[in-house]
Each structure stands twice: as C-alpha cells, then as structure tokens.
Amino acid sequence: MSKRTITVRGSAKVSGAPDWVVISFNLEANNYDYTQCMDQLAHQTESLREELVTVGLEKESLKTSHFDIDTNFEWINQRHVFIGYKATHDLKVEFPFEKEYLNEVLRVLGQTQSQASFSISFKIKDTEPLRQQAIAGAVKNCRDKAQVLADAAGVTLGDLIQIDYSWSEIHIQPRMEVCAMSIESSSPAYDITPEDVDVSDSVTVIWAIK
C-alpha cells in the first residue's frame, strides 16, 4: 500500500515602501529632412541631459531605453504623401527617493527646453529581503492549511516529504503621469507618497499523514 500524503500549495504577499524613483522621458522630433530631424532630436536629448546636471545628476545617468526613426506620411488627395521623418527617443533616469529632491527635479523639468514628456514610477531597489519574507510566509501558509485539512479529515500530519518551489515575483511600480507644462518654478512642492510595492511567492509542500 502506498504511503498516504497530503499536498498543499501556500502563498504569501509582503509589501514594502519604495526607495527608488524612475523618471521615464519621451522625446520626439519631426522634420522633412532626415539629417535635420536627427540633429533636432540630438539637441533635445543634450538639452535634457544638461538640465538634469543642474540638479546634481550625472550625464551618464540618463539612459536610452528605445530609439526609433521612421518615415512620416499623410493621406492627401487619396494618396499617401511623404511629409518627412519622425524620430523618437525614450530615456530614463533613476535615483533614490527623497521628496524634497524629487520636487527639485520636477521644478527643473517643468521648465525643460527639451520638450520632453515624462512620467514617474517608484520601486524597491533590492527586493531580495522581501522575497525571502514571502517565501517564509508561503511555507507557513502551507503548514497552516495542511493542519486545517488534517484536523478536518481526522488524521495527523507526519513527516514533510517534499517542497516544490518555482521562483516567482510580482513587482508593481506605482506610476504617476506628470504634465511638464503644469509645473512652474514657483509651484508648491508635491506631497508625493508612493504606494507600497508588493512581492508575492508560493510553494507546494507534501506531508505524510497518519
């Protein structure tokens, strides 16, 4: 007769306050001439870099996440007419979250000459401690469920036979959209408090039952 077992899947979720800011930028240039289009975008990018330097960020901290240049057409008189080129440059910069400093950065970006649109997200730079807490919580959740099932079935939990674990993580980045033209140098400070980041994990445990 095969050994009797009980298999239980447990999960847990833990939360932590974000400690890192990610600002994502989008730059766009349009021009009939390819070279001028590229030059315009390069000028906008350099302008953005220089503005970030004024608040203490290194030029190299502004990283490219996507770059694209494509032909641009319009439907005129029932045919597609070439009207030039469209170039886009997506970039991002990251730094530790501190309200006063973030407000200083926002005030500078509110006056940007780069014509960049941007959004802000928040994250936890090192999620490993939270992940370990989630794993421990998932194992405890397994044990609690198994005990409830065993009590209900009138049996006793025996030795732990097997733990199946497949690493998984849910990482939510709270995001806020900001209109650059709505921020002025005299604007009051934003009271920004990002929501917590959630990290979850699960395990499957097999016990013998008596």
N, C-alpha and C positions, 0 to 999 in steps of 0.2 A: 504494500500500500504506500503511495507517495506521501511525502510529508505535507501536512496541512499548512497553508500560508495565508497571509493577508497582504494585499498590495494597496498602498495608499499614495496618492500624489498630494503634496503640500506646496503651498506658495506663500510668499510674504512680500510686502512692499514697504520700503522705508523712504523717507523724504529728507532732504537737506536744503539749506539756503544757498542759492547761487553765490559764487565768489568771483565770477569772471564775466566780463562784458564782451560781446562780439558785435561790432558795427559793420553791417554789410552795405556796400555802396554800388550804385549803378550809374555809369557814365555813358552818354550817348552823343554821337556826332553825325551830322548829315551834311554831305557836300556832293556836288556834281562831279568834282574832280577827286580821284582816288587819293592822290598824294596829299591834297589839302584836307581831305577827310581824316586821314591818318594823323596829319600834323595837328589838326584841331583836337583830336582825342588825346594825343600825347601831351598837348598843352594843358588840357583839363586835368589829366592824371597828375602832371607835375604840380599844378596849382593845388590840388588836393593834398599831395604829399607835403608841400611847403606849409600849408595851413595846419596840418597835424603836427609838424615840427614845432610850431609856436606854442603848443600845449605840452611839449616835452616828449612826444613820441618819436621814435627813430624812423627815418625814411623807409628803412628796410622792413619795418613792422607792417606796412601796408602791402598785403599780398594779393596777387591776382587769383581769382577762383574761376573766371571764364572770360574768354576774349573771342570776339566774332566780328567779321566784316562781310557784308553781303550787298548785292545789287538791290536797288530800290526801284520799283515800278508803280505806276498808277494807271488805272483804266480810263483812257481818254479816247473819245470818239470810237468806241467799240474796239479798242485795241490797247494792248499793254505798251506803255511808253516809258522808256528808261528815264528816270529823274535824278539818278545819282547813286551814291553809296551811303550805306548806314553802318556805322561801326559802334559796337557796344563793348564796354569793359566793366566786368564785375570784380570788385575787390572787397577785402575785409581787413579789419584790424581788431586785435584782441588786447585786453589789458585787465588788471584786477579791478573788481567792482568797488567803487567808493563814491558815494553820492555826490559830494562836492566836486570831485574831479570829473565825474561824468557830466555834470552840469556845465563845467568849464568847457569841456569838449563840445557839448551841444551848442553853447553860445557861439563858438567859433564856426561850427558847421552851419549854423543859422545864417551866417554872413558869407558862406562859401562862394567863391568866384568860379568854382569848377562846374557849377550847375548839376552837381551830383544829387541824386535822390538816395535816401538811406533808411535803413531800419535797424532796430536794436534787438538783440536777443541775449539771454543770460544762461549761464551753465555753471556746473561744478567742474573745476579743472581736473581734480583727481577723484573719480567715483569709486575707486577700489575699496576704501573703508566702508562705504555704503553698500557695495555689492557683497562684501563679506557679512555685513549685518543681515542682508536679505537672505543669504544662503542659510545662516544660522536660524533665522526666523522660519524659513521654509522647512527645515528639518524638524524644528519644534512643532510646527503646524502638522507635519506628518504624524508625529508621535501622538499629538492630541487627538487627531482624527482616528488613528488606529485604536487608541484606547477606548474612545466612544463606541466604535464598531465592535470591539471585542466585548465590552460590557453588555452591549445590546444583544450580542449573539450568545452570551453566556460562556465565553471562552476566555482564556488567559493568554496575554502576549508572551511569546517566548523570545528566542534569540533573534537579533537583527541579522538577516541573511544577506541582503543586497541593497546597495544605494545606487540608483541610476541618476546621473546628473549631466545635463547638457546646458552649457553656459548660455545665458540669455540676459538681455538687459533692455529696459525701456528707459530711454533718456529723453525727457521732454524739455525743450528750450522755450521758456516763456518769451514771447516776442511782442514788441510794440512798434507800431508804424509811426514815423515822425515826418512831418512836412517841413522841409528846411526853411521855407519862406515864412513859417509861422513862428520861428524863433528869432528874437532880436537880442542884441547885446544887452538891452535893458530889461529883458524878460525876467520875471521872477524864477527862482530855482524850482525845478521839478522835484516833487517829493516822490521819488521812484523807489518802490519796494517790490521787487520781482517775486512772483510766486515760487514756492518750493519746487525743486526738481525731484521727480520720483524715479526710483530704481527698484525693479522687481525681479524675482528669481523663483525658480521652482525645482523640486526634486521628487523622485519617486523612490519609495522605500518598501522593501518586502520584509515582513516579520514571519517567523514561525508562530503558530498558535497551538495552544494545548487544550 
